[in-house]
């Protein structure tokens, strides 16, 4: 069978990168598996397989390693539309994203007893907690094991003091409490293709320690190892929650309106095209279009935009945003599984599965690093006693300590932990990145090519100048607004907005008419009004040379001018232009300060483009076709720039694809998330600079992490051989480093700027 199918699972109990590597290695070796992607931060595994593979065997393999599995309802070929399909699988899909499984639902998926039995045997550290650290830590299986091991250690110490003769046995018993599950996992991992797992190193070290009568230390080491694993789990859970918390924004229920009746239904049963009622102060339960009502909508939860956005009929609203002061009727545009937030979460989870170049390098490095350290440990244990007549027990002890230093956990997690934290931090501020590789490249960007319409500008004209010739400016605006009342033409909307801003009350014109290609006419307060192009006005009443030059100079600034005639007198003129966004100047200055070259690319006419380019102080290339934009991006790359292309992702998909990083910008759903490498959910130009800054911070964080991981190991390696530190500080070299690295990475979650 040539066709491959994808299946996604939630994996429980996986919280460091070496866990992910173990699962990856094991599943890859199964027959019929085409590809495996495992993400620690999203706690997912995606398997691509063809008809010859046995899913049950794959699932058993993973549970055998001591992890739990639950299918997430996204089969690649699986209709998610039918609302009737509220089966267990479907429910699970929805509440799984809340990050807390409702109890009894846990094992509903293991419909095969054999596998369940097998999983139950090999619980252990990585227990069956389906969710990363849901509930307090001491209730998770890992927590209980750690407590048991600690208690056994305390008991062993007490017995050892009271009855010194049996102390060694007490410690051996204490070791077994913690070590049995570890050893079991070590053996499973070795059989599945990962011989040098941290569990294996731990097991060898502990058994060796008992043989050379260092039972007390071995018991302490096992306990510290468990504590470390527990901390890793807590930290991994933190990074995961930050992205999962986005999904909790979408309300669980919606008020459906049918044939004039309203009733409350679960949000996931909403179908595309149905109408929902959103009361003031409620969270909107689906992505949709406003049918009626006008309200200020707080989009901060989704886009990070702090001021409420005014929205009215025909505007798009997102699930999870908060309705302001008026009730709205909204037509649903996307099913629950496809709304903006669900797509963002899915994108971030997929992004975390795609590895960054640094991470790939470290994975390769750790493959040689661990066996290398094991070899060094063996040599340290054997050579001095054989060649230099050292004391066996002393050197074997040192060898065992080095074994523990050899675990690459801290090193392996140094990159993914930072990247996961950054992707989450970005997503919360409306900056979406499609994975580690994008994050890495962004920091190296040296040139940014920006689209004008819809990116640097809002894509909607604004009134820039009101000129009064025969009447006051207020009158000119009032008459124009009266003629345009009720029209949805962009220029009309701009005039009405300006009139509202200045607090001018407008009464709609009587018998309004349109003269195609010339303008509009009507009667306002008994005055005959004509509002249209300067050329059409000139045919009615010749413009004076002074007026003509004023209009021409406005045209030179790239503005569209319309002239108003009242009762046969030239009353005035109104100029409009698609103005730069409020933060465009600041955003571009921020990029320039960061040493990035900025070029504006636009299909617009040269006059308008140059006028706007001058206000913003950037180089302009105008009158371009989409393929020209692509060519210019190519030219910049040949000149040695690392190029980011920012656009709305619709007409400049080729240029986005050609750039090193394509960034789509725009409002929510219409952001072409799929065409670009990154997306800015709300059109703030300054977010491009923030994105680059985020990337630079992340790369710095990764370097710090690698330094911490290798530095601590190097220090302990020297002190161990010198005989200054023993077994239990050695486990801190790794576990301690892992915890430090994870904490350092979590700093990226803190809001910046």
N, C-alpha and C positions, 0 to 999 in steps of 0.2 A: 504494500500500500504506500503510495507516494505521499498522500496528504498528511499533514501534521496538525494536531489539535493542541491548543494551550489550555492548561488548567492552573488556576491559582489556589494556593493554600495559605491559611494563616498558620504560622508555626509558633508554638508556645515554648517558652523556656530558652529562647536563643538570644544571648545578649552580649556575645563578643564576637569579633570578626572571625576568630578561629572556629567558632561554632559554625558560622555560615560556610566556611571553607570545608569543614568536615562534611556537612550535608551535601554541599555541591559535589565534592569528590565521590561520595557514596552514590548519589543519584545518577551522576554522569555515567557511572560504570554499568548501569542497568541496561538490559537490551532494549532497543527501540527508542531510547531517549535521544532527542535531537539537540536539545539545549536546556540549560537550567539557569535560572537567575534567582539568587537568594539575596534578600535585603535584610540586614539586621535591624535597621532603623524602622522599616515599615513592618517588620516581623512577617514577611511574606516569602513564599517560594513560588516561582512560576515554572512549570515544566512544559516543554514542547515535546510531544511524543507522537509516534505513528501507531498504526494499528497493531503492530507486533508486541507492544509493551503491555505489561500487566500492571495496571495502576495499583492493585492491592499490594503487589509485591513492593512497589516503590514506596507506598505509604508505610508498609511494615518496616521497610529498611530505615525510614526516618524515625518511626516510633522506637525502633530497636536501638537507635543511638541515644534515646532518652529524651526525645522532644515530643510535643504533641502536635497533631495536625487537625485542621478543620478546613474543609473546602470553603472558599469564599464564593458566593454565587456568581462569579463571572467566568463562565465558560466562554471561550472565544466564540463558539457557535451556540448561542443560547439566548433564545428570545427573552428579553427582559420586559417586554411591553405589556403582556397580558396582565391586567390588574387582578384577575381572578386567581393568579398564580401565587396565592399567599401561603405557599407550602413552607415547611420548616426551612428549606434552603433559602427561600426568599426572605423570610423574616431574618434569618441569620445575617443575610447580606446587609440588612439595614441596621440591626442593632449592633452589629459587630463594629461598625464604625464609631459607636459611641464610646468604645474603649471599655465598656464594662458589660460582660456577659451576664445575663440573668441566669442564676444558678442552674437548675435542672436542665438547662438547654445544652449543657456542655457536651454530653456524649451522644446527643441525638444523631451525630453524624457517623459514629462508628457503627455502621450497620453490619459489621462482620465480626462476630464474636471472637474468632481466632486472633484477629489483630488486636482486639481490645485486651484479650488475655495477655498477649505478648507485651503490650504497652504497659500493662499493669505490673508485669514482673520487673520491667526495667525502669521503674520510675526513678527515684534517685534525685540527684540535685536538680536535674533540669525538668523535674516534675511535669505534671500535666496542667500547669496553669495556663489556660488558653490565652490569657491576656497578659501583657507585660505587667507584672506587679499590680494586679487589680486588687483593691482592698489593701489593708495594712500589710507590711512586709512579713510580719511574723505568721501570717496565715498561709503564706505561700509554702509550697513543699520545700523550697530551698531554705526558707526561713526556719522551718521546723527542724530541718536536718542540721542547720548551723547551731540552733539552740541545743539540740540533742548532743551534738559533738562537744559543744562548750560545757554542757552539764557533765558529760562523761569525763571530760578533762578535769573539771573541778573535783569530781568524786575521786578520780585516780590520784590527784594530788593529796587529797585528804587521807585516802587509804595508805598511800606511800609514806605519809608522815607518821601515821599511827602504827602501821605494820610494815616496816621497811623491807622485810624479806619478800613480800609478794608485790612490792611496788612495780617491778618490770611488767608483771602480768597485767596489773591494773591498767598500765599505760597501753599495753598491746590491745586490751579490750577497748580502751578509749579510742585508739587509732581505728580499730575495725568499725566502730560506729560510723565514722565519717568516710573511711576509705573504701568500704565495700561498694557503695554506689559509684564512687569515682572509678574504682578498678573495673567494675562491670562496664562502665562507659568506655574506658580505655580500650578494653578488649574488643568491644563492638566496633569502635572507630578503627582499630588496627585492621580488623577483618574487612572493613568497608573501604580501606585504602588510605587511612591517615595514621601511619604507625607512630609518628612523633607528636602525639597530641599532648597538651598540658596535663591531661589526666594520666597519660602514660608516664610522663616525667615525674609527676607527683607520686604515682604508685611505686615506681622504682626507688625514688628517694626515701619514701616512708619505709618500704620493706628493707632497703639497705640499712637505714638508720636503726631499725630494730635489731638487725643482725650484728651491727657493731655496738649494741647496747646503748643507743642514744634514743631509747623509746620515748622518754619524756619530751625531748625536742621534737621527735617525729609527730607526737600527738599535738603539740602546739602548732606545728607547721600545717597539719591537716586542718586544724581549726581556723588558722589564719587564712588558709586558702579558701575555705568555705565563706569566711567573712568577706573576702575580696570578691568572690563570685557574686555574693549577695549585693554588695555595693555596686558592682557592674550592672546587675539587673536593675537596681533602683535608678541608676544613671541612664541606662538605655531606655527605661520606661519614661523618664523625664523628657528625653528628646522626642520620643514617640508621641507623648501626650500633646506636645506643643502643636503638632500638625493635626492630630486627631481632634483637638479641641475645636478646630474650625467646623467639623461636621456637626458638633452639638449645637451650632448656631441655628440650624434649620429646625423650625418648630415641628413637633411630631404630628400636629393635627392642623386641618384647614377647614374653613367654612365654605362649603360648596353651594353655589347658587344654581338651582334647577327650576325651570318653569315658575319663576317668581318666589320659590320656596328656598329657605336656606337650611342646611344641616351640617353638622360637624362630621368630618371623616378623617381617617389617618392620612397624613400628607403623602405617604408612598402610594396611595391608591389613586391619586390625581392623574387624569389622563390629559394628553396634549389637547388643547382646544376647549377644555372645560373652564367655567368662570368661577373665580373665587372672590369672596368679599374679605377685605382686610380692614379691620377696625383701627381707629387712631391708636397709636402706641403699641400695636401688635407687630410681631416679626412677620415678614412676608414668607409664605410657606413654599413658594415655587418661583422659578424664573418665569417672567411673563411680560405682557404688554398691558398698559393701563387702558381700560375701556372707558371709564369715566371717573372724574375726581381729579383734584390737583392737590399735591401735598409736598411737604419738605421731607425727604427721605434720608435717614441717617445711614450712610453706607460704610461707616467706620469699621464695623466688624469684618466686612469683606475686602474693602479696598484700602482701609487706613485713612480715607479722606475724612478730615475732621468736621468740616462744615456740612450741614445737611444740604442735599441737592434738591432743587425744586423740580418736580416732575409732574407732567400733566398728560392728558390723553395722547396715546400713541408712543409714549416713552417706555423704555424697557426698564423693568425692575428685577432685582436679583433676590433669590431665596436667601434668607438669613439677615437681610437688611431690615431696619426698623421704620415702620410708617410713622409719619409725624402727626399732623393735626386734623386730617380729614379722612373719612372713610374712602377707600378706593375699590373699584371693581377691576379685577385683573384677569386677562385671558392667559391661561397656562401655556407656556411655550416649550417646556421640557419636562420629561418625567423625572421623578426624584433621583433616579440613578444617573441622570445626565445633566443635572443643574450645574451652575457655575462652580459652586463649592465642591460638589462631588468630583467634577472634572479637575479642579485644582488639587484636591487630595490625591486623586488617582495619578495625576501628573507628578506630584511630588514623590509619591511612593515609587512610581516607575523610575523617576530620576534617581532615587536612592539606589535602585538596583543597577543603574548603569555606572560602571566604575570609572573613576578618574584615573588619568595616566599615572599620577604619583602613587595611587593605590595599587595599580597593577604592578608597578615597579616593586613596591614593598611586598606584595604577595609573592612575587618571584624571589625577592631577597630572603623572605622568611623561610622559603622552601629549602634554601641551602643553609640558612643561619642556624636553624634548630639542630639538624643532624651535625653541623659543624661543632656546635657547643657540646653536643652529646659526646662527640669524639674527643674534644678537649677534656671533658670531665673524666672520660675513661683513662686518658693518658695521665691526667693529674693523679688519678687514683692508683694507677699501676706502676708508672715509671719511677717516681722517687723511691718507693720501697724496694723495687727490683734492682735499680742501678745504684742508688745512693744509700741503700740500707735504711730508708725512713721507716717510721712505725706504721704498719698497715692501717690500723684503725684511724689514725690521724689523717692520713692521706685519702683514705676511702671517704671519710667524713667530708673532706674538702671537695672531693669529686662529686659527692651527692649534692653539696651546696651549689656547686657550679651547674649541675643538672637543672636545679630549680631556676637559676638565672637564665637558663637557655630558653625559657618559654617566650615566644615572640608576641604574646597577646597585646601588650601595651603598644608595641610597635605597629602591629597589624591594625589596631583600631585607631591609631593616631590620625589617619586620613579620613576614614569614613565617619568617625564621630564628629569631626569638625565640619565635614561637608553636610552631614545630615542636619546638624544644628543650623548651619547657614541656610540651607534650603528651607527649613521651617521658619527661621527668622525672616527670610525674604518673603515667603508666602504670606506671612501675617501682615507685611507692609505692602502687599499687592505686587511684589516682585517675584515672578515665577521663573525658575531656571530649570532647564530640562536635564539636569544631571551634573555630576562632578566635573566632567570634561569641560562643560560650558563655564562652570564657576572658575576653573583654572585659567581658561583662555581669557575670560573677561578682564582679569587683573593685568594682562599683558597688552590690552588694547591701546594702540597709539593714535588711531584715527577713527572718528565717528562720522558716518555719512547719515544725515538726517533728512527725512522727507519734510516738505513744508506743510501742505494741506492736511489737517487732521492730526499732525504730530507737533510741529512747532506752533501751528495755529489751531484754533478750536474747530476749524472747518465750517464755521457759521459766520456770516458777515455781521459786523457791528457798526452802529452809527458812529462816525469819527468826528464829523463837522456838521454844524447846522448854520447856514448863512442866511441872514435876513437882508433882503433887498428892499422890497416895498413894505414889508410887514415885520413885526418883531420875530425873533427866533422862536419864542414860545408858540406864537400863532402858526408859524410854518409847520412846526412839529405837530400841533394840534390838528390842523387841516389834513396833513399827510396821514396821520394816524387814523383819523376818521374815515378816510377813503380806504385805508388798508384793513380796517377792522374786520375780523373774521377770516382774513386770508391766511393761508399757511405757507405762502411763498417765502423763502428765506429772507429776502429783502424786507418784506412786509413785517415778518416776525421781529426783525432787528429794529424797525421803526417803532413798533408797538412796545417793544421792551424799553427803548429809550424814553418813550412818552411816560410809561409807567414809572420809570426810574425818577423822572422829574416831577412826578405827581400830577401830570396833566390828565384831566378827566376827558374821555373821548365819547362823543355821541356818534353812532354810525351814520354815514352819509345817506341822503335820500337819493333814490334812483341811480345807484352807482352803475357805471358801465366801463368796459375795457376796450381800448383801441389797440388791437394786436400790433405788437412791435413798436408802439408809440408810448402808451401810458394808460392811466385810468382817469375817469371823470366822475363827477357827482356833485350834489349840492349839500353844503354843510352850513347849518344855521342861516340859510337863505343866501349863501354865497356860492357862486359857480366856481368849482375848483377843477384844475387840470394838473395832474402830477405825472411827469414822464421824462423821457430822455432829453438832454439839452437840444439835440437836433430837432426833435418834434416840437419842443417849446419855441425854438427859434422860428419855425415855420409860422407859428401863431403870432408871436410878438418878438421882433428882433431883439437879441441880447446886446447890451452895450459892450464896447471893446473891453472895458474894465471887468465886466462880469465874465466875458469869454476868457480873459487871461486867468482870472481866479479859478474858473472851472478847469482850465487846461493844467494849471499847476497842481490842482488836486488829482487830476488824472495821472500826472507824472509820478505822483506818490503811490500809484497803483490803486487809487480809489475809484469807485463807481459813483457818478454824480447824477442825481435826478433833480429836475427843476419843478417848482410849484408856481402855478399861475392862479391868482384869485381875482374874480370879476375883471378879467382882462388886464390885470396889472401883474408884473413880475414880482411875486411875493418873496421868493427866496429859493434856496437849494439845500439838499441834504446829501452828504458824502458818506459812503460806506466802504468798509474794507474787512477782509477776513483777518482780524488782528492776531498778533502772536498771543499765546496763552500767557496768563499773568506771570507764571514763573519761568517763561522761556529764557529771558535774559539771564536770570540767576542761574538757571540750569546750565546754560552754555558757558557762563563765566566759571562755574564750578568745574566743568570739563577742561576749560582752558587752563585753570589753575593747576589741575592735575597733569598738565603737560600733554593734553590730547588735542590733535588737530581736528577741527570741526568743519565739515562741508555741508552746505544745504543743497539737496537735489530736488528739483521740482519739475512737474510737467507744465506748470503755470507760465504765463507770459513773463518775459524778461523784466518788464517795467515794474510790475507788482513785486516780483521776486527780489529784485535789487533793492527796492524800497524797504522791504522787510529785512533783507540781509543787512542793510546798513544800520537799521535800528538795533539789530542784535549783534552787529559786528562780526559777521562771519562770511566766508567765501561762498559765492553762489554759482550754481550751474542750473540754468533754467531751460524751459521748453524741451524737456527730455521725454523720450518714450521709455516704457519699462525696460526695453533691452539696452537703452543708453545707460540707464542707472546701473544695470548689471555690468556694463563695460567699464564704467568709471570705478566701480568697486574693484574690478579686476586690475585696473591701472594702478590704483592705490596699493594693492597687494604687491604688484610687481615692483613698486618703488620701495618695498620693504616695510610697509606699514602693516600692523595687525589691525584689521578693519572690523568695526561693528557697524551694522546697518540698522537704523531705526526707522520703522515705517508702520503703516496701519496694517500691513500684512495682506492687503487685498490686491492692490494693483502693483505691488512691488515684490511679490513672492520670488521672482527670479533673482532680484538683487539680494533679498534676505538670504536666499540659499547660497549665493556666491560668496557672501561675506564670511569672515572667520566666525563671527557671532551675529546671528540675525535676531533683532529684538522687535517684537510686535508691540504696538502701543495703541491704546484706545480704551473704550469703555466696555469692560466686562465681556459679555457673550460674543460680541462681534470681534473681539480680539482673535486674530487668527492664531490661537495657541498652537494649532497643529503645524503651521507652516514654519514657525520660528524656533530658535533654540531657547529663547527666553521671551517673557512677556511682561509688560508693565500694565497692570490692570486698570489704572486710572491715569489719564494722560498727563502726568507731571513730568515735564522735561527734566527736572532736577533728579528724577528717579534714575536716569541713565547714569548720572554721576554716582548716585548712592549705590547702584548695582556694581559699578566698577570698584567703589570703595569697599563694598561687602566682600567682593572677590579678593581684594588685596588683604583685607583683615583675615579672611579665611586662610589664605596661603601663609600669612605670617603665623597664624595659629597652628597650622600643620607643621611648619618648621619647628615651632616651640615644642610641639608634641613629640616630634621625632627626636629632638634634642633631649627632652626629659627621659624618653624611653631608653635611648641608647646610653645617655649619660649615667643614669642610675645604674644600669647594668654594668657599665665599664667600671664605675666606682666599686660596686660590690664584688666584681670579678677580682680586682686587685686586692681588696681587703680580705677576701676569702682565701686567696692563695697565700697572702701574708699571714693568715691565721688570726686576723683581728676579729672578723665577724664569722658567725657560725651558720647553722641551718636556718633558724627562723628569721634572721634578718634577710637571708637570701630570698625567701618567699616574698618578702616585702619589696625586693628589687623588682619583682614583676607585678605582683598584685598592687603594691603601692603605686608603682608607675602607671598601671592601668587606670587606677582610680584618679590619680593626678591628671592624666591625659584627658580622661572623660570630663573631669570637672573643668579643666581648661577649655575644652571644646564647648561645654555648655555655656561658657561666658558669651559665646556668639549669639545665644538666644536673647541676651539682654538687649532691650531696644537702644539703638544708637541715635546720635544727632537729635 
